[in-house]
Structures are given as structure tokens and as C-alpha cells.
Amino acid sequence: MNTRDIIAAVEAVQAAILANEAQIESLDRAIGDGDHFINVRRGCEAIATLKPELAPLPPSLAFNRIGMKLLSTIGGASGPLIASFFISMGKELEGLTEPDARSFAQALAAGVEAIKSRGKADLGEKTMLDVLIPASRLLVRLAEEGSDLEVLCSKLKQEAEFNMLATRDMIATKGRAHFLGERALGHIDPGAKTSQVALFAVCDMLTLGATS
């Protein structure tokens, strides 16, 4: 995945987020703080403005630049969390101009670990990590096995969908939703939904690009 792919992935994620605006906002109104979608959209728009600046950079510096931009753009607790994801990915990819599947999988895992560490959250707490942790672990395994892109993306999408839906039956222990207790049951976590949408968008971009 080179920097051109990263830019294409960002554009795909932005389009997918906007296409799912109504559902994500509805989920956030139900159990979130009401500004999740606003922050996500603001972040996508900020990254989009970086496109000319990112193009000549290697992936490591492109991810770092994205992270720093988000740190100064997104407010509240979300900014540092998402910024740490991209910055950690950048550190993991230092020295690589076109990371292979294994390198990118390790970078994604490092980014997810950064969110986990900074947010002091883990699996089963009704957050974006309930999608991101299993997806990153699966990606590392499939990349190590040498799975082809079509199989890898298909399994990754299945995993993301399953775990996003599973948050519906969880009681939140982080964020505003944890104040709701059992009243949050029956609602999908908005961060988990956004993560699923983003993963789908990147997978579709990579597979459609590979077959076009």
C-alpha cells in the first residue's frame, strides 16, 4: 500500500461516512454524546485538504502528517485517540516506501494498540475497539498466511460486520453511553459502526482497484 493508495482510501472512507451519515448520527443521538459524526466528518474534511501535501511523502510520513492534522482539528477526546492511531501507524512503517500486506497489517495493529492504550479501553466495552481489535488481529493472521487480497478483504468485512452488530448486546463501560447502563442495550455503538463503514470502504477500494 503506497501513499497513492492511502489517499484513495481516505477519499473512499470520506464518501462512505457521508453516505452513512443518517445511521451514524442516529446511533450517536441514542447513546453517544451527539458530536461523534461531526468530529468524524471534520476529520475527513481536514485530511482531504492534505492531499497535495501527502502525495510526495512516503507512507510513514503521510500517516504522521494525517495524525498531526487530526490532533489539531478534532476536538474532545476523539482527536488524540484517532491522531495516535495514524501516528503509530506511521512509526511502524518508517523506511518503507510501499509496505506489503504484512507490514501494513502490523502497522494497523500498532495503530489500534495506540487507541487501546490512550483510551484505556479493551474488547467488550462497546466502543470502536470492538471492531478494530478483532479486525486488526485477523488482518495480521491472514497477511502472515499470505491470503490473496480478495479473500483477505472478504473475511475482514465479515469480521467487522459481525463485531459491529455484537456491540448491540453490550453494556458500555466507556464514554457517555456507560451512564445509560442497561438502557444502552439494543443500540449499536456509533464508533463501532463508523469503524465498520471505514473498513468496508478501504476493502472495497482495494479490491475494486485491483480488478479494474
C-alpha positions as CSV (number, residue, x, y, z in Angstrom):
1,M,0.0,0.0,0.0
2,N,1.7,3.2,-1.2
3,T,0.8,6.8,-0.5
4,R,-1.4,6.9,-3.6
5,D,-3.4,4.1,-2.1
6,I,-3.6,5.9,1.3
7,I,-5.1,9.0,-0.4
8,A,-7.6,6.8,-2.3
9,A,-8.5,5.1,0.9
10,V,-9.1,8.4,2.7
11,E,-11.4,9.5,-0.2
12,A,-13.3,6.2,-0.1
13,V,-13.8,6.5,3.7
14,Q,-15.0,10.1,3.5
15,A,-17.6,9.1,0.8
16,A,-18.7,6.1,2.8
17,I,-19.0,8.1,6.1
18,L,-21.2,10.7,4.3
19,A,-23.3,8.0,2.7
20,N,-24.0,6.6,6.2
21,E,-24.5,9.9,7.9
22,A,-28.1,9.3,8.9
23,Q,-27.5,6.0,10.6
24,I,-24.3,7.0,12.4
25,E,-26.0,10.2,13.7
26,S,-29.0,8.3,14.8
27,L,-26.8,5.8,16.8
28,D,-24.9,8.7,18.4
29,R,-28.1,10.5,19.4
30,A,-29.3,7.3,21.1
31,I,-26.3,6.5,23.3
32,G,-23.4,8.9,22.4
33,D,-22.5,12.5,23.1
34,G,-24.0,13.8,19.9
35,D,-20.8,15.0,18.3
36,H,-19.3,11.8,17.0
37,F,-20.4,12.2,13.4
38,I,-19.4,15.9,13.5
39,N,-15.9,15.1,14.6
40,V,-15.6,12.2,12.1
41,R,-16.7,14.4,9.2
42,R,-14.5,17.3,10.3
43,G,-11.5,14.8,10.4
44,C,-12.3,13.5,6.9
45,E,-12.5,17.0,5.5
46,A,-9.2,18.0,7.2
47,I,-7.4,15.0,5.7
48,A,-8.9,15.7,2.3
49,T,-7.2,19.2,2.3
50,L,-3.9,17.5,2.8
51,K,-4.0,15.6,-0.5
52,P,-1.4,17.7,-2.4
53,E,0.9,17.7,0.6
54,L,0.6,13.9,1.2
55,A,1.2,12.9,-2.4
56,P,5.0,13.2,-2.5
57,L,5.5,11.7,1.0
58,P,6.3,8.0,1.9
59,P,3.6,6.2,3.8
60,S,5.2,6.7,7.2
61,L,5.3,10.5,6.8
62,A,1.9,10.6,5.2
63,F,0.3,8.8,8.2
64,N,2.2,11.0,10.6
65,R,1.1,14.2,8.8
66,I,-2.5,12.9,8.9
67,G,-2.3,12.2,12.6
68,M,-0.8,15.7,13.4
69,K,-3.6,17.3,11.4
70,L,-6.3,15.5,13.2
71,L,-4.7,16.3,16.5
72,S,-5.2,20.0,15.8
73,T,-8.6,19.6,14.1
74,I,-10.8,17.2,16.1
75,G,-11.9,18.4,19.5
76,G,-12.6,16.5,22.7
77,A,-11.3,13.0,23.5
78,S,-11.6,11.8,19.9
79,G,-8.8,13.9,18.5
80,P,-5.9,12.4,20.5
81,L,-7.3,8.9,20.1
82,I,-7.6,9.0,16.3
83,A,-4.4,11.0,15.9
84,S,-2.5,8.4,17.9
85,F,-3.8,5.7,15.5
86,F,-2.3,7.4,12.5
87,I,0.9,8.5,14.2
88,S,1.6,5.0,15.5
89,M,1.0,3.5,12.0
90,G,3.5,6.0,10.6
91,K,6.1,5.0,13.1
92,E,5.6,1.3,12.3
93,L,6.1,2.0,8.6
94,E,9.3,4.0,8.8
95,G,11.7,3.3,6.0
96,L,9.1,1.6,3.8
97,T,8.1,3.2,0.5
98,E,5.5,0.6,-0.4
99,P,4.6,-1.6,2.5
100,D,3.5,-5.2,1.8
101,A,0.4,-6.8,3.4
102,R,2.4,-8.0,6.4
103,S,3.9,-4.6,7.1
104,F,0.6,-2.8,6.7
105,A,-1.1,-5.3,9.0
106,Q,1.5,-4.8,11.7
107,A,1.1,-1.0,11.3
108,L,-2.7,-1.2,11.6
109,A,-2.2,-3.4,14.8
110,A,0.1,-0.8,16.2
111,G,-2.4,2.0,15.5
112,V,-5.2,0.0,17.2
113,E,-3.0,-0.7,20.2
114,A,-2.3,3.1,20.4
115,I,-6.1,3.8,20.6
116,K,-6.4,1.0,23.2
117,S,-3.6,2.4,25.3
118,R,-4.6,6.0,25.1
119,G,-8.3,5.4,25.6
120,K,-7.7,2.8,28.4
121,A,-10.3,0.5,26.7
122,D,-10.5,-3.0,25.5
123,L,-12.8,-5.6,23.9
124,G,-16.3,-5.9,25.3
125,E,-16.7,-2.2,26.4
126,K,-19.0,-1.1,23.5
127,T,-16.5,1.1,21.6
128,M,-14.8,1.3,18.2
129,L,-12.3,-1.2,19.6
130,D,-14.8,-4.0,19.5
131,V,-14.5,-3.8,15.7
132,L,-10.9,-2.6,15.3
133,I,-9.2,-5.1,17.7
134,P,-10.6,-8.3,16.1
135,A,-10.2,-6.8,12.6
136,S,-6.5,-6.0,13.2
137,R,-5.8,-9.4,14.7
138,L,-7.5,-11.1,11.8
139,L,-5.6,-9.0,9.2
140,V,-2.2,-9.9,10.9
141,R,-3.1,-13.6,10.7
142,L,-4.3,-13.5,7.1
143,A,-1.3,-11.5,6.0
144,E,1.1,-13.9,7.6
145,E,-0.7,-16.8,5.9
146,G,-0.3,-15.0,2.5
147,S,-4.0,-14.8,1.8
148,D,-4.8,-13.1,-1.5
149,L,-6.5,-9.6,-1.5
150,E,-10.0,-10.8,-2.3
151,V,-10.1,-13.4,0.4
152,L,-8.4,-11.1,2.9
153,C,-10.9,-8.3,2.3
154,S,-13.9,-10.6,2.3
155,K,-13.0,-12.1,5.7
156,L,-12.1,-8.7,7.1
157,K,-15.5,-7.3,6.1
158,Q,-17.3,-10.3,7.6
159,E,-15.4,-9.9,10.9
160,A,-16.1,-6.1,11.0
161,E,-19.8,-6.6,10.4
162,F,-20.2,-9.4,13.0
163,N,-18.4,-7.4,15.7
164,M,-20.2,-4.2,14.9
165,L,-23.5,-5.9,15.3
166,A,-22.3,-7.6,18.5
167,T,-22.0,-4.2,20.3
168,R,-25.8,-4.1,20.3
169,D,-25.8,-6.6,23.1
170,M,-23.0,-5.0,25.2
171,I,-23.3,-2.7,28.2
172,A,-21.0,0.3,27.7
173,T,-18.2,1.0,30.3
174,K,-16.7,4.0,28.4
175,G,-17.9,7.3,27.2
176,R,-21.3,8.8,27.7
177,A,-23.0,5.5,27.0
178,H,-21.8,4.0,30.2
179,F,-24.0,6.3,32.2
180,L,-27.0,4.7,30.5
181,G,-26.3,1.3,31.9
182,E,-28.7,-1.3,30.5
183,R,-30.6,1.3,28.6
184,A,-27.7,1.2,26.0
185,L,-28.6,-2.4,25.3
186,G,-30.1,-2.9,21.9
187,H,-28.1,0.0,20.4
188,I,-25.1,-0.4,18.1
189,D,-22.1,1.7,19.2
190,P,-21.7,4.6,16.8
191,G,-17.9,4.3,16.9
192,A,-18.1,0.6,16.0
193,K,-20.4,1.4,13.1
194,T,-18.1,4.1,11.9
195,S,-15.2,1.7,12.1
196,Q,-17.1,-0.9,10.2
197,V,-18.0,1.6,7.5
198,A,-14.4,2.7,7.2
199,L,-13.1,-0.8,6.9
200,F,-15.6,-1.7,4.3
201,A,-14.7,1.4,2.3
202,V,-11.0,0.6,2.3
203,C,-11.5,-3.1,1.4
204,D,-13.8,-2.1,-1.5
205,M,-11.4,0.4,-2.7
206,L,-8.5,-2.0,-2.7
207,T,-10.4,-4.9,-4.3
208,L,-12.2,-2.8,-6.9
209,G,-8.9,-1.1,-7.7
210,A,-7.2,-4.5,-8.1
211,T,-9.8,-5.7,-10.6
212,S,-10.3,-2.6,-12.6
